[in-house]
Amino acid sequence: MLVRARSTLLRALPHGPVDVLRQLVLFCGAYWLYRLVRGLVDTRAGEAFENARGVVSLERGLGLFIEPSVHAWASANAFVIDFASWMYVNSHFAITTVTLAWIYLRRNERFYFIRNMFMVAMGIALVGYIAVPTAPPRFMPELGFTDSVKAFTGVNHDTGSAGVLFNPFAAIPSMHVAFALMLGMTMAQVARRRWAKVLWWSYAPMVTFVVIATANHWWFDAFLGAAVAAVSAVCAHKLFARARPDVWAWNAAPRHQAATT
């Protein structure tokens, strides 16, 4: 039975356990870089709040300081704010991880293009977090914001076990939005059922609403997150895919033909 189970597992993995381990090492390495960056910016609170005030001034200057109104409306509706808080906690990690695993197992020929997008996006984000630490709206109660995620979960999501990949001053860019856009666009194209396509097309706009409604990001952060996703897609297509078109291109060869890395 053990031999049969092992054989079944190996058949389920498109390129065997070594390739799975390689992908896990890449994503775990990104996690540790996030943790390192968090340590670098935790002592720059004054700068982070000054940058947040700069974002507020910019949005007010544009006549688009909408976050207090969106947050107040959501907070006045228990279902809306609870759903938004749940989505904020789960979309970035649970949904992202499960979706990436599904793509790896079921649409493996697409996975490496998507992986490269994620690597580029996380690299850009790390630079942004170091260069421009920015406090999120929830740290500015004087503007009417509260931490709805903490109220919903009872856990301070800036510390402890809930702090995986969280950085208290990582508002710029919003990687919730970047991840949602990269996954949503991808899944909308590979999904075969119309309802699934509609759901995935709406995923990034929904996450954008979630991060603003929960007072975890300014809309300007969401805009920059979308820009990061766009730059990452261009890099994956123009640089990586051209370097290894047989594996890293969006229209890569079927998984049983492609050599991976």
Secondary structure as UniProt FT lines:
FT   HELIX           2..12
FT   TURN            14..15
FT   HELIX           16..41
FT   TURN            42..43
FT   HELIX           45..61
FT   TURN            62..63
FT   HELIX           67..75
FT   HELIX           78..90
FT   HELIX           91..95
FT   HELIX           96..106
FT   HELIX           108..131
FT   HELIX           137..139
FT   HELIX           141..143
FT   HELIX           148..153
FT   TURN            157..158
FT   HELIX           160..163
FT   TURN            164..165
FT   TURN            168..169
FT   HELIX           175..190
FT   HELIX           194..201
FT   HELIX           203..213
FT   TURN            214..215
FT   HELIX           219..235
FT   HELIX           236..240
FT   HELIX           241..243
FT   TURN            245..248
FT   TURN            250..251
FT   TURN            255..257
//
